Amino acid sequence: MMFKLSETEKINLEEQLIEYVNKYLTEYKFEQQYELSSHNTKYKSYENIRIFGKPKAISFSNSKPDALLDIQLNEFAGQKNQSLSPHLSHILQLATYLYLFQINTGFICWWDVSYINEIISENPLQLISSTPKITYYDLKPKCKGFKSREIKVTILKEWKSKRSPITIWKIQINDMSNLENIFQEISNWWKDKLRISPKKREEF
């Protein structure tokens, strides 16, 4: 069963989760990001592509971003037991944000929306692990022309809610230059796929 949320519901849930993270993880003070601005949105252009990123929440120190928070809402019931590590797609999204903002600390907050009627703030958060754990994610592209690559990630800390399925990971991407290579490879791949439309002839 899928819990289909409206954009307004998603924004409200994200707001609650950001407040929840700030309540228990006092090392950073995350601010929810709404409108696009130069402070919360970053771009990087390659020859054939442009990478764009706006995290759900950003922590600022002396007006500069020092940590990013990405929120992942699981809208499928029956998947309450989250795996021990973040999903590859979530890692890639956070890694892209960290790469664009040129910082190395990020958080992923995962929550199951089938618990939507619970009051998030009343669920105590517990530190599960403070021992850094290195995890490897294998990228095995389905398109021809891409190399198989490996992303090395250090999960610095992990927290879980005592009563509902909320998991928070503090994450560090070990090799940002590897992401640079991936984006460059995507740009090169697109080079042969782009077509320039011929100029229209004005005929009357």
Backbone hydrogen bonds in HBPLUS format (Angstrom, degrees):
<---DONOR---> <-ACCEPTOR-->    atom                        ^
c    i                          cat <-CA-CA->   ^        H-A-AA   ^      H-
h    n   atom  resd res      DA  || num        DHA   H-A  angle D-A-AA Bond
n    s   type  num  typ     dist DA aas  dist angle  dist       angle   num
A0077-ALA N   A0001-MET O   2.77 MM  76  5.34 164.9  1.79 166.4 169.5     1
A0003-PHE N   A0075-GLU O   2.66 MM  72  4.99 164.8  1.68 154.1 159.4     2
A0010-LYS N   A0006-SER O   2.95 MM   4  6.26 157.8  2.00 152.2 158.5     3
A0011-ILE N   A0007-GLU O   2.97 MM   4  6.19 162.9  2.00 149.8 153.9     4
A0012-ASN N   A0008-THR O   2.99 MM   4  6.20 159.3  2.03 148.0 153.8     5
A0013-LEU N   A0009-GLU O   2.91 MM   4  6.11 158.0  1.96 149.2 155.2     6
A0014-GLU N   A0010-LYS O   2.83 MM   4  6.03 162.5  1.86 153.3 158.5     7
A0015-GLU N   A0011-ILE O   2.93 MM   4  6.11 150.3  2.01 142.8 151.1     8
A0016-GLN N   A0012-ASN O   3.06 MM   4  6.38 154.2  2.13 144.8 150.8     9
A0017-LEU N   A0013-LEU O   2.92 MM   4  6.21 158.7  1.96 152.9 158.9    10
A0018-ILE N   A0014-GLU O   2.90 MM   4  6.09 153.7  1.96 149.2 155.9    11
A0019-GLU N   A0015-GLU O   3.07 MM   4  6.31 159.7  2.12 146.4 151.6    12
A0020-TYR N   A0016-GLN O   2.90 MM   4  6.13 147.9  2.01 141.9 151.7    13
A0021-VAL N   A0017-LEU O   2.85 MM   4  6.12 157.9  1.90 149.0 153.9    14
A0022-ASN N   A0018-ILE O   2.96 MM   4  6.20 164.6  1.99 150.7 154.7    15
A0023-LYS N   A0019-GLU O   2.95 MM   4  6.09 139.0  2.12 139.1 150.2    16
A0024-TYR N   A0020-TYR O   3.30 MM   4  6.60 149.9  2.39 148.9 154.2    17
A0025-LEU N   A0021-VAL O   2.76 MM   4  5.61 161.7  1.79 159.5 165.9    18
A0031-GLU N   A0058-ILE O   2.88 MM  27  5.40 154.3  1.95 130.5 136.5    19
A0058-ILE N   A0031-GLU O   3.08 MM  27  5.40 152.5  2.15 139.4 141.7    20
A0033-GLN N   A0056-LYS O   3.02 MM  23  5.72 160.5  2.06 149.2 147.1    21
A0041-THR N   A0037-SER O   3.04 MM   4  5.81 128.5  2.31 151.6 161.6    22
A0042-LYS N   A0053-GLY O   3.08 MM  11  5.54 162.3  2.11 153.8 158.7    23
A0053-GLY N   A0042-LYS O   3.06 MM  11  5.54 140.9  2.22 157.5 162.4    24
A0044-LYS N   A0051-ILE O   2.93 MM   7  5.15 140.6  2.09 143.8 149.2    25
A0051-ILE N   A0044-LYS O   2.80 MM   7  5.15 164.3  1.83 159.8 155.9    26
A0046-TYR N   A0049-ILE O   2.83 MM   3  5.28 174.4  1.83 162.7 162.0    27
A0057-ALA N   A0069-LEU O   3.19 MM  12  5.08 143.5  2.33 153.0 152.0    28
A0069-LEU N   A0057-ALA O   2.92 MM  12  5.08 160.4  1.96 151.8 147.1    29
A0059-SER N   A0067-ALA O   2.92 MM   8  5.17 171.6  1.92 154.6 153.7    30
A0066-ASP N   A0059-SER O   2.83 MM   7  5.81 163.2  1.86 152.8 155.8    31
A0061-SER N   A0064-LYS O   2.70 MM   3  5.22 163.5  1.73 149.9 152.2    32
A0064-LYS N   A0061-SER O   3.03 MM   3  5.22 158.8  2.08 107.2 114.0    33
A0107-PHE N   A0068-LEU O   2.79 MM  39  6.16 144.2  1.92 149.1 161.2    34
A0070-ASP N   A0107-PHE O   2.83 MM  37  6.16 166.1  1.85 155.9 159.3    35
A0109-CYS N   A0070-ASP O   2.87 MM  39  6.28 159.6  1.91 160.8 167.1    36
A0072-GLN N   A0109-CYS O   2.81 MM  37  6.09 168.3  1.82 159.2 162.0    37
A0111-TRP N   A0072-GLN O   3.07 MM  39  6.54 151.6  2.15 162.8 169.7    38
A0074-ASN N   A0111-TRP O   2.82 MM  37  6.00 170.1  1.83 158.5 161.7    39
A0113-VAL N   A0074-ASN O   2.99 MM  39  5.93 163.6  2.02 148.8 154.1    40
A0090-HIS N   A0087-HIS O   3.05 MM   3  5.33 123.2  2.39 103.6 117.8    41
A0091-ILE N   A0087-HIS O   3.04 MM   4  6.39 154.8  2.11 153.6 161.5    42
A0092-LEU N   A0088-LEU O   2.90 MM   4  6.19 161.2  1.94 158.4 163.1    43
A0093-GLN N   A0089-SER O   3.09 MM   4  6.24 154.0  2.16 139.7 146.3    44
A0094-LEU N   A0090-HIS O   3.00 MM   4  6.21 170.9  2.01 150.8 153.2    45
A0095-ALA N   A0091-ILE O   2.78 MM   4  5.87 161.5  1.82 151.5 157.8    46
A0096-THR N   A0092-LEU O   2.97 MM   4  6.08 149.5  2.07 140.6 147.8    47
A0097-TYR N   A0093-GLN O   3.15 MM   4  6.50 158.6  2.20 148.7 153.8    48
A0098-LEU N   A0094-LEU O   2.92 MM   4  6.23 166.3  1.94 158.3 161.6    49
A0099-TYR N   A0095-ALA O   2.89 MM   4  6.02 155.5  1.95 145.6 152.7    50
A0100-LEU N   A0096-THR O   2.97 MM   4  6.17 162.2  2.00 150.9 155.2    51
A0101-PHE N   A0097-TYR O   2.95 MM   4  6.15 156.7  2.00 154.1 160.5    52
A0102-GLN N   A0098-LEU O   2.82 MM   4  5.69 114.4  2.26 135.5 150.9    53
A0103-ILE N   A0098-LEU O   3.20 MM   5  5.34 154.2  2.27 140.9 147.6    54
A0102-GLN N   A0099-TYR O   3.29 MM   3  5.01 145.3  2.41  91.9 101.9    55
A0106-GLY N   A0171-ILE O   3.04 MM  65  5.24 156.4  2.10 154.2 157.1    56
A0171-ILE N   A0106-GLY O   2.70 MM  65  5.24 179.3  1.70 166.8 166.7    57
A0108-ILE N   A0169-TRP O   3.03 MM  61  5.32 151.6  2.12 143.0 151.9    58
A0169-TRP N   A0108-ILE O   2.93 MM  61  5.32 157.1  1.98 148.9 156.4    59
A0110-TRP N   A0167-THR O   2.79 MM  57  5.19 170.0  1.80 161.6 164.6    60
A0167-THR N   A0110-TRP O   2.97 MM  57  5.19 159.7  2.01 145.8 152.3    61
A0115-TYR N   A0112-ASP O   3.21 MM   3  6.15 165.5  2.24 121.9 125.3    62
A0116-ILE N   A0113-VAL O   3.02 MM   3  4.97 129.2  2.29 120.3 116.3    63
A0118-GLU N   A0115-TYR O   3.03 MM   3  5.68 165.1  2.06 121.3 126.1    64
A0122-GLU N   A0119-ILE O   3.12 MM   3  5.77 156.4  2.18 117.7 124.5    65
A0123-ASN N   A0120-ILE O   3.10 MM   3  5.71 161.7  2.13 126.8 126.9    66
A0162-LYS N   A0124-PRO O   2.92 MM  38  5.77 157.1  1.98 165.1 169.0    67
A0126-GLN N   A0160-LYS O   2.80 MM  34  5.40 164.0  1.82 146.0 151.5    68
A0160-LYS N   A0126-GLN O   2.92 MM  34  5.40 157.4  1.97 151.8 156.9    69
A0128-ILE N   A0158-GLU O   2.74 MM  30  5.48 154.2  1.80 146.5 154.6    70
A0129-SER N   A0158-GLU O   3.23 MM  29  5.19 158.7  2.28 137.5 139.5    71
A0158-GLU N   A0129-SER O   2.93 MM  29  5.19 146.9  2.04 149.7 151.9    72
A0133-LYS N   A0155-ILE O   2.97 MM  22  5.12 156.7  2.03 130.6 138.0    73
A0155-ILE N   A0133-LYS O   2.79 MM  22  5.12 164.9  1.81 154.5 149.9    74
A0135-THR N   A0153-VAL O   2.70 MM  18  5.21 168.3  1.71 162.5 166.8    75
A0153-VAL N   A0135-THR O   2.87 MM  18  5.21 170.8  1.88 163.8 166.0    76
A0137-TYR N   A0151-ILE O   2.89 MM  14  5.08 161.3  1.93 145.3 151.7    77
A0151-ILE N   A0137-TYR O   2.82 MM  14  5.08 165.9  1.84 149.6 153.7    78
A0139-LEU N   A0149-ARG O   2.71 MM  10  5.06 177.0  1.71 159.6 158.5    79
A0149-ARG N   A0139-LEU O   3.06 MM  10  5.06 146.4  2.18 134.7 143.6    80
A0174-ASN N   A0152-LYS O   3.02 MM  22  5.61 160.6  2.06 152.7 156.2    81
A0154-THR N   A0172-GLN O   2.85 MM  18  5.14 173.8  1.85 159.4 161.5    82
A0172-GLN N   A0154-THR O   2.90 MM  18  5.14 147.6  2.01 145.3 155.2    83
A0156-LEU N   A0170-LYS O   2.73 MM  14  5.37 134.1  1.93 147.8 160.0    84
A0170-LYS N   A0157-LYS O   2.99 MM  13  5.11 165.2  2.01 140.5 142.4    85
A0159-TRP N   A0168-ILE O   2.86 MM   9  5.12 160.6  1.90 151.3 156.9    86
A0168-ILE N   A0159-TRP O   2.96 MM   9  5.12 162.9  1.99 140.9 144.5    87
A0161-SER N   A0166-ILE O   2.95 MM   5  5.22 149.4  2.04 147.9 152.1    88
A0166-ILE N   A0164-SER O   2.72 MM   2  5.89 126.9  2.00 119.2 102.8    89
A0178-ASN N   A0175-ASP O   3.20 MM   3  5.60 144.5  2.33 105.2 114.3    90
A0179-LEU N   A0176-MET O   2.99 MM   3  5.28 126.0  2.29 103.1 116.2    91
A0180-GLU N   A0176-MET O   3.19 MM   4  6.64 153.1  2.27 146.8 154.4    92
A0181-ASN N   A0177-SER O   3.07 MM   4  6.38 151.6  2.16 143.3 149.7    93
A0182-ILE N   A0178-ASN O   3.06 MM   4  6.38 148.1  2.16 141.4 150.1    94
A0183-PHE N   A0179-LEU O   2.95 MM   4  6.25 166.2  1.97 161.2 162.6    95
A0184-GLN N   A0180-GLU O   3.00 MM   4  6.15 156.9  2.06 146.8 153.6    96
A0185-GLU N   A0181-ASN O   2.95 MM   4  6.08 149.5  2.04 141.2 149.4    97
A0186-ILE N   A0182-ILE O   2.98 MM   4  6.31 151.8  2.06 148.0 155.6    98
A0187-SER N   A0183-PHE O   2.96 MM   4  6.22 157.8  2.01 147.1 153.1    99
A0188-ASN N   A0184-GLN O   2.95 MM   4  6.21 158.0  1.99 147.0 152.7   100
A0189-TRP N   A0185-GLU O   2.93 MM   4  6.14 150.3  2.02 143.0 151.3   101
A0190-TRP N   A0186-ILE O   3.00 MM   4  6.28 150.9  2.09 148.5 155.6   102
A0191-LYS N   A0187-SER O   3.24 MM   4  6.45 131.6  2.49 139.5 151.6   103
A0191-LYS N   A0188-ASN O   3.21 MM   3  5.18 136.3  2.41  94.5 106.4   104
A0193-LYS N   A0190-TRP O   2.87 MM   3  4.97 147.0  1.98 105.5 116.4   105
A0194-LEU N   A0190-TRP O   3.09 MM   4  6.22 132.6  2.33 161.2 170.2   106
